[in-house]
């Protein structure tokens, strides 16, 4: 891939802006909420992989945490 990563980010951002059907203020709020949701999923996977929730033991592996993290880099 010869494209600079930020060129891809700019392309994706423009695509998202053109595909939205809501006012800009609402769009920003929805994107922030989606980001918060994704961060929460990564956090849950890391907590699971490290066994930091005594009620659940170690329900996740580091592989699961990595898989959850990768798509979040694009969001």
MOPAC internal coordinates of N, CA, C and O (Angstrom, degrees):
PM7 1SCF
backbone

  N    0.0000 0     0.00 0     0.00 0    0    0    0
  C    1.4454 1     0.00 0     0.00 0    1    0    0
  C    1.5245 1   108.54 1     0.00 0    2    1    0
  O    1.2310 1   120.59 1   -60.50 1    3    2    1
  N    1.2902 1   116.48 1   119.50 1    3    2    1
  C    1.4617 1   121.44 1  -176.48 1    5    3    2
  C    1.5208 1   112.69 1   -93.92 1    6    5    3
  O    1.2310 1   120.06 1   173.37 1    7    6    5
  N    1.3070 1   117.50 1    -6.63 1    7    6    5
  C    1.4540 1   121.40 1  -177.05 1    9    7    6
  C    1.5269 1   110.33 1   -78.27 1   10    9    7
  O    1.2310 1   120.88 1   -43.72 1   11   10    9
  N    1.3068 1   115.93 1   136.28 1   11   10    9
  C    1.4632 1   121.21 1   175.22 1   13   11   10
  C    1.5296 1   107.63 1   -66.81 1   14   13   11
  O    1.2310 1   119.52 1   -40.94 1   15   14   13
  N    1.3292 1   118.52 1   139.06 1   15   14   13
  C    1.4768 1   120.40 1  -177.29 1   17   15   14
  C    1.5239 1   113.86 1   -54.63 1   18   17   15
  O    1.2310 1   119.96 1   143.20 1   19   18   17
  N    1.3317 1   117.68 1   -36.80 1   19   18   17
  C    1.4660 1   118.91 1  -179.13 1   21   19   18
  C    1.5126 1   111.98 1   -70.25 1   22   21   19
  O    1.2310 1   119.92 1   153.49 1   23   22   21
  N    1.3325 1   117.76 1   -26.51 1   23   22   21
  C    1.4698 1   119.96 1   173.64 1   25   23   22
  C    1.5262 1   109.64 1   -63.95 1   26   25   23
  O    1.2310 1   120.78 1   139.51 1   27   26   25
  N    1.3170 1   116.11 1   -40.49 1   27   26   25
  C    1.4668 1   120.70 1   177.71 1   29   27   26
  C    1.5241 1   110.45 1   -65.22 1   30   29   27
  O    1.2310 1   120.42 1   136.56 1   31   30   29
  N    1.3296 1   116.81 1   -43.44 1   31   30   29
  C    1.4612 1   120.65 1   178.11 1   33   31   30
  C    1.5322 1   109.88 1   -60.74 1   34   33   31
  O    1.2310 1   119.94 1   134.97 1   35   34   33
  N    1.3288 1   117.72 1   -45.03 1   35   34   33
  C    1.4692 1   120.90 1   178.64 1   37   35   34
  C    1.5252 1   111.23 1   -60.56 1   38   37   35
  O    1.2310 1   120.64 1   138.59 1   39   38   37
  N    1.3281 1   116.38 1   -41.41 1   39   38   37
  C    1.4690 1   121.15 1   178.80 1   41   39   38
  C    1.5291 1   110.46 1   -62.89 1   42   41   39
  O    1.2310 1   120.31 1   133.26 1   43   42   41
  N    1.3322 1   117.01 1   -46.74 1   43   42   41
  C    1.4603 1   121.06 1   179.56 1   45   43   42
  C    1.5291 1   111.35 1   -63.64 1   46   45   43
  O    1.2310 1   120.54 1   140.25 1   47   46   45
  N    1.3205 1   116.57 1   -39.75 1   47   46   45
  C    1.4633 1   120.79 1   179.13 1   49   47   46
  C    1.5266 1   110.22 1   -62.97 1   50   49   47
  O    1.2310 1   120.19 1   135.58 1   51   50   49
  N    1.3206 1   117.24 1   -44.42 1   51   50   49
  C    1.4643 1   121.09 1   178.78 1   53   51   50
  C    1.5273 1   110.59 1   -63.78 1   54   53   51
  O    1.2310 1   120.75 1   140.47 1   55   54   53
  N    1.3223 1   116.18 1   -39.53 1   55   54   53
  C    1.4689 1   120.43 1   178.48 1   57   55   54
  C    1.5312 1   110.56 1   -63.56 1   58   57   55
  O    1.2310 1   120.21 1   135.15 1   59   58   57
  N    1.3280 1   117.20 1   -44.85 1   59   58   57
  C    1.4619 1   120.36 1   178.18 1   61   59   58
  C    1.5230 1   111.24 1   -62.22 1   62   61   59
  O    1.2310 1   120.44 1   137.44 1   63   62   61
  N    1.3350 1   116.77 1   -42.56 1   63   62   61
  C    1.4585 1   120.50 1   179.55 1   65   63   62
  C    1.5294 1   111.62 1   -61.47 1   66   65   63
  O    1.2310 1   120.41 1   142.18 1   67   66   65
  N    1.3279 1   116.82 1   -37.82 1   67   66   65
  C    1.4670 1   119.88 1  -177.88 1   69   67   66
  C    1.5233 1   112.13 1   -77.44 1   70   69   67
  O    1.2310 1   119.97 1   157.67 1   71   70   69
  N    1.3296 1   117.66 1   -22.33 1   71   70   69
  C    1.4636 1   121.17 1  -174.89 1   73   71   70
  C    1.5232 1   113.23 1   -93.74 1   74   73   71
  O    1.2310 1   119.55 1   170.95 1   75   74   73
  N    1.3093 1   118.47 1    -9.05 1   75   74   73
  C    1.4586 1   120.50 1  -177.04 1   77   75   74
  C    1.5236 1   110.58 1   -75.80 1   78   77   75
  O    1.2310 1   121.25 1   -31.12 1   79   78   77
  N    1.3121 1   115.21 1   148.88 1   79   78   77
  C    1.4522 1   119.23 1   178.59 1   81   79   78
  C    1.5125 1   111.93 1  -119.19 1   82   81   79
  O    1.2310 1   120.67 1  -159.04 1   83   82   81
  N    1.3247 1   116.32 1    20.96 1   83   82   81
  C    1.4657 1   120.55 1  -176.60 1   85   83   82
  C    1.5326 1   109.50 1  -123.64 1   86   85   83
  O    1.2310 1   120.19 1   -18.87 1   87   86   85
  N    1.3277 1   117.24 1   161.13 1   87   86   85
  C    1.4718 1   120.23 1   177.43 1   89   87   86
  C    1.5273 1   111.36 1   -59.86 1   90   89   87
  O    1.2310 1   119.94 1   -26.76 1   91   90   89
  N    1.3315 1   117.72 1   153.24 1   91   90   89
  C    1.4644 1   121.46 1  -176.97 1   93   91   90
  C    1.5283 1   114.54 1   -54.34 1   94   93   91
  O    1.2310 1   120.08 1   139.49 1   95   94   93
  N    1.3363 1   117.45 1   -40.51 1   95   94   93
  C    1.4674 1   119.47 1  -178.83 1   97   95   94
  C    1.5318 1   110.66 1   -64.62 1   98   97   95
  O    1.2310 1   120.88 1   137.57 1   99   98   97
  N    1.3172 1   115.93 1   -42.43 1   99   98   97
  C    1.4615 1   120.26 1   179.14 1  101   99   98
  C    1.5219 1   110.77 1   -68.73 1  102  101   99
  O    1.2310 1   120.39 1   142.07 1  103  102  101
  N    1.3287 1   116.85 1   -37.93 1  103  102  101
  C    1.4637 1   121.49 1   178.81 1  105  103  102
  C    1.5258 1   110.75 1   -60.76 1  106  105  103
  O    1.2310 1   120.45 1   135.04 1  107  106  105
  N    1.3265 1   116.74 1   -44.96 1  107  106  105
  C    1.4634 1   120.66 1   178.96 1  109  107  106
  C    1.5281 1   110.62 1   -61.49 1  110  109  107
  O    1.2310 1   120.45 1   134.97 1  111  110  109
  N    1.3259 1   116.75 1   -45.03 1  111  110  109
  C    1.4629 1   120.80 1   178.65 1  113  111  110
  C    1.5299 1   110.91 1   -59.82 1  114  113  111
  O    1.2310 1   120.27 1   134.27 1  115  114  113
  N    1.3255 1   117.08 1   -45.73 1  115  114  113
  C    1.4675 1   120.54 1  -179.29 1  117  115  114
  C    1.5275 1   111.56 1   -64.66 1  118  117  115
  O    1.2310 1   120.17 1   142.16 1  119  118  117
  N    1.3286 1   117.27 1   -37.84 1  119  118  117
  C    1.4681 1   119.78 1   177.29 1  121  119  118
  C    1.5241 1   111.21 1   -66.26 1  122  121  119
  O    1.2310 1   120.35 1   141.30 1  123  122  121
  N    1.3292 1   116.94 1   -38.70 1  123  122  121
  C    1.4645 1   120.23 1   178.39 1  125  123  122
  C    1.5246 1   110.50 1   -65.72 1  126  125  123
  O    1.2310 1   120.41 1   139.20 1  127  126  125
  N    1.3263 1   116.81 1   -40.80 1  127  126  125
  C    1.4623 1   120.20 1   178.03 1  129  127  126
  C    1.5283 1   110.80 1   -64.91 1  130  129  127
  O    1.2310 1   120.36 1   139.35 1  131  130  129
  N    1.3312 1   116.92 1   -40.65 1  131  130  129
  C    1.4685 1   120.34 1   178.63 1  133  131  130
  C    1.5242 1   110.40 1   -63.49 1  134  133  131
  O    1.2310 1   120.29 1   137.55 1  135  134  133
  N    1.3211 1   117.04 1   -42.45 1  135  134  133
  C    1.4588 1   120.87 1   177.45 1  137  135  134
  C    1.5246 1   110.77 1   -60.96 1  138  137  135
  O    1.2310 1   120.73 1   136.73 1  139  138  137
  N    1.3364 1   116.22 1   -43.27 1  139  138  137
  C    1.4705 1   120.12 1   177.75 1  141  139  138
  C    1.5235 1   111.14 1   -60.64 1  142  141  139
  O    1.2310 1   120.33 1   139.56 1  143  142  141
  N    1.3195 1   116.97 1   -40.44 1  143  142  141
  C    1.4633 1   121.06 1   178.03 1  145  143  142
  C    1.5306 1   110.69 1   -61.75 1  146  145  143
  O    1.2310 1   120.66 1   135.15 1  147  146  145
  N    1.3226 1   116.34 1   -44.85 1  147  146  145
  C    1.4686 1   120.75 1  -178.56 1  149  147  146
  C    1.5274 1   111.09 1   -65.69 1  150  149  147
  O    1.2310 1   120.40 1   138.17 1  151  150  149
  N    1.3292 1   116.84 1   -41.83 1  151  150  149
  C    1.4662 1   121.13 1   178.05 1  153  151  150
  C    1.5217 1   109.53 1   -61.83 1  154  153  151
  O    1.2310 1   120.37 1   140.66 1  155  154  153
  N    1.3198 1   116.90 1   -39.34 1  155  154  153
  C    1.4592 1   121.03 1   177.51 1  157  155  154
  C    1.5219 1   112.42 1   -61.70 1  158  157  155
  O    1.2310 1   120.36 1   140.92 1  159  158  157
  N    1.3315 1   116.92 1   -39.08 1  159  158  157
  C    1.4646 1   120.31 1   178.50 1  161  159  158
  C    1.5286 1   111.27 1   -65.52 1  162  161  159
  O    1.2310 1   120.79 1   138.18 1  163  162  161
  N    1.3233 1   116.10 1   -41.82 1  163  162  161
  C    1.4711 1   119.53 1   177.97 1  165  163  162
  C    1.5285 1   109.69 1   -64.59 1  166  165  163
  O    1.2310 1   120.69 1   137.05 1  167  166  165
  N    1.3310 1   116.29 1   -42.95 1  167  166  165
  C    1.4702 1   120.52 1   179.32 1  169  167  166
  C    1.5198 1   110.71 1   -59.87 1  170  169  167
  O    1.2310 1   120.50 1   134.85 1  171  170  169
  N    1.3226 1   116.65 1   -45.15 1  171  170  169
  C    1.4596 1   120.71 1   179.81 1  173  171  170
  C    1.5278 1   110.97 1   -60.62 1  174  173  171
  O    1.2310 1   120.23 1   138.32 1  175  174  173
  N    1.3357 1   117.17 1   -41.68 1  175  174  173
  C    1.4603 1   120.82 1   179.94 1  177  175  174
  C    1.5324 1   111.53 1   -65.96 1  178  177  175
  O    1.2310 1   120.17 1   140.02 1  179  178  177
  N    1.3405 1   117.28 1   -39.98 1  179  178  177
  C    1.4693 1   120.67 1   179.52 1  181  179  178
  C    1.5289 1   109.93 1   -68.15 1  182  181  179
  O    1.2310 1   120.24 1   137.12 1  183  182  181
  N    1.3204 1   117.14 1   -42.88 1  183  182  181
  C    1.4687 1   120.46 1   177.75 1  185  183  182
  C    1.5232 1   109.38 1   -60.95 1  186  185  183
  O    1.2310 1   120.37 1   139.07 1  187  186  185
  N    1.3283 1   116.89 1   -40.93 1  187  186  185
  C    1.4620 1   120.32 1   178.05 1  189  187  186
  C    1.5148 1   112.66 1   -66.16 1  190  189  187
  O    1.2310 1   120.50 1   139.99 1  191  190  189
  N    1.3342 1   116.66 1   -40.01 1  191  190  189
  C    1.4661 1   120.48 1  -178.28 1  193  191  190
  C    1.5233 1   112.29 1   -69.42 1  194  193  191
  O    1.2310 1   120.56 1   152.11 1  195  194  193
  N    1.3168 1   116.53 1   -27.89 1  195  194  193
  C    1.4664 1   119.75 1  -179.94 1  197  195  194
  C    1.5228 1   112.78 1   -95.37 1  198  197  195
  O    1.2310 1   120.82 1   176.40 1  199  198  197
  N    1.3384 1   116.03 1    -3.60 1  199  198  197
  C    1.4558 1   119.87 1   178.18 1  201  199  198
  C    1.5122 1   113.83 1    67.84 1  202  201  199
  O    1.2310 1   120.31 1  -147.78 1  203  202  201
  N    1.3237 1   117.01 1    32.22 1  203  202  201
  C    1.4599 1   120.67 1  -176.01 1  205  203  202
  C    1.5244 1   114.02 1   -84.98 1  206  205  203
  O    1.2310 1   120.10 1  -179.61 1  207  206  205
  N    1.3152 1   117.42 1     0.39 1  207  206  205
  C    1.4564 1   120.51 1   174.78 1  209  207  206
  C    1.5270 1   107.62 1  -110.71 1  210  209  207
  O    1.2310 1   119.79 1   -79.10 1  211  210  209
  N    1.3254 1   118.01 1   100.90 1  211  210  209
  C    1.4607 1   120.82 1  -174.31 1  213  211  210
  C    1.5246 1   113.79 1   -59.64 1  214  213  211
  O    1.2310 1   119.77 1   154.89 1  215  214  213
  N    1.3092 1   118.04 1   -25.11 1  215  214  213
  C    1.4592 1   120.27 1   178.78 1  217  215  214
  C    1.5250 1   112.26 1   -70.12 1  218  217  215
  O    1.2310 1   120.20 1   154.69 1  219  218  217
  N    1.3353 1   117.22 1   -25.31 1  219  218  217
  C    1.4611 1   120.58 1  -174.02 1  221  219  218
  C    1.5207 1   114.34 1  -110.85 1  222  221  219
  O    1.2310 1   119.65 1   170.47 1  223  222  221
  N    1.3124 1   118.26 1    -9.53 1  223  222  221
  C    1.4636 1   119.45 1  -177.41 1  225  223  222
  C    1.5170 1   110.78 1    71.09 1  226  225  223
  O    1.2310 1   120.59 1    49.33 1  227  226  225
  N    1.3289 1   116.48 1  -130.67 1  227  226  225
  C    1.4691 1   121.91 1   179.82 1  229  227  226
  C    1.5299 1   107.98 1  -122.40 1  230  229  227
  O    1.2310 1   120.48 1  -101.12 1  231  230  229
  N    1.3477 1   116.70 1    78.88 1  231  230  229
  C    1.4648 1   119.56 1  -175.90 1  233  231  230
  C    1.5256 1   114.34 1   -78.58 1  234  233  231
  O    1.2310 1   119.67 1   163.95 1  235  234  233
  N    1.3183 1   118.23 1   -16.05 1  235  234  233
  C    1.4628 1   121.78 1  -178.34 1  237  235  234
  C    1.5166 1   110.32 1  -119.10 1  238  237  235
  O    1.2310 1   121.31 1   -18.79 1  239  238  237
  N    1.2923 1   115.10 1   161.21 1  239  238  237
  C    1.4598 1   122.73 1   173.84 1  241  239  238
  C    1.5287 1   107.14 1  -113.32 1  242  241  239
  O    1.2310 1   120.54 1   -17.08 1  243  242  241
  N    1.3310 1   116.58 1   162.92 1  243  242  241
  C    1.4679 1   119.89 1   179.39 1  245  243  242
  C    1.5182 1   110.48 1   -60.44 1  246  245  243
  O    1.2310 1   120.34 1   148.88 1  247  246  245
  N    1.3246 1   116.96 1   -31.12 1  247  246  245
  C    1.4703 1   119.64 1   177.99 1  249  247  246
  C    1.5293 1   109.72 1   -58.93 1  250  249  247
  O    1.2310 1   120.02 1   137.85 1  251  250  249
  N    1.3290 1   117.57 1   -42.15 1  251  250  249
  C    1.4645 1   120.75 1   178.83 1  253  251  250
  C    1.5233 1   110.88 1   -63.56 1  254  253  251
  O    1.2310 1   120.45 1   140.18 1  255  254  253
  N    1.3187 1   116.75 1   -39.82 1  255  254  253
  C    1.4698 1   120.30 1   179.34 1  257  255  254
  C    1.5296 1   109.59 1   -64.48 1  258  257  255
  O    1.2310 1   119.88 1   139.67 1  259  258  257
  N    1.3237 1   117.83 1   -40.33 1  259  258  257
  C    1.4629 1   121.33 1   178.90 1  261  259  258
  C    1.5167 1   111.43 1   -66.54 1  262  261  259
  O    1.2310 1   120.48 1   138.55 1  263  262  261
  N    1.3173 1   116.68 1   -41.45 1  263  262  261
  C    1.4641 1   120.47 1   179.43 1  265  263  262
  C    1.5194 1   110.11 1   -63.70 1  266  265  263
  O    1.2310 1   119.88 1   140.87 1  267  266  265
  N    1.3166 1   117.83 1   -39.13 1  267  266  265
  C    1.4638 1   120.92 1   179.15 1  269  267  266
  C    1.5226 1   110.99 1   -70.03 1  270  269  267
  O    1.2310 1   120.14 1   148.96 1  271  270  269
  N    1.3304 1   117.34 1   -31.04 1  271  270  269
  C    1.4564 1   120.78 1  -177.48 1  273  271  270
  C    1.5217 1   112.04 1   -74.65 1  274  273  271
  O    1.2310 1   119.75 1   140.45 1  275  274  273
  N    1.3223 1   118.08 1   -39.55 1  275  274  273
  C    1.4623 1   121.29 1  -172.67 1  277  275  274
  C    1.5246 1   114.63 1   -56.87 1  278  277  275
  O    1.2310 1   118.86 1   130.41 1  279  278  277
  N    1.3262 1   119.77 1   -49.59 1  279  278  277
  C    1.4713 1   117.53 1   179.86 1  281  279  278
  C    1.5221 1   112.82 1   -65.58 1  282  281  279
  O    1.2310 1   120.03 1   156.63 1  283  282  281
  N    1.3178 1   117.55 1   -23.37 1  283  282  281
  C    1.4517 1   121.24 1  -178.40 1  285  283  282
  C    1.5127 1   111.33 1   -70.05 1  286  285  283
  O    1.2310 1   120.33 1   158.73 1  287  286  285
  N    1.3197 1   116.98 1   -21.27 1  287  286  285
  C    1.4549 1   119.49 1   178.85 1  289  287  286
  C    1.5208 1   111.50 1   -67.60 1  290  289  287
  O    1.2310 1   120.44 1   156.27 1  291  290  289
  N    1.3375 1   116.76 1   -23.73 1  291  290  289
  C    1.4546 1   120.37 1   179.73 1  293  291  290
  C    1.5123 1   110.90 1   -86.08 1  294  293  291
  O    1.2310 1   120.04 1   145.58 1  295  294  293
  N    1.3547 1   117.53 1   -34.42 1  295  294  293
  C    1.4702 1   120.74 1  -176.87 1  297  295  294
  C    1.4618 1   108.71 1   -61.01 1  298  297  295
  O    1.2310 1   120.10 1   180.00 1  299  298  297

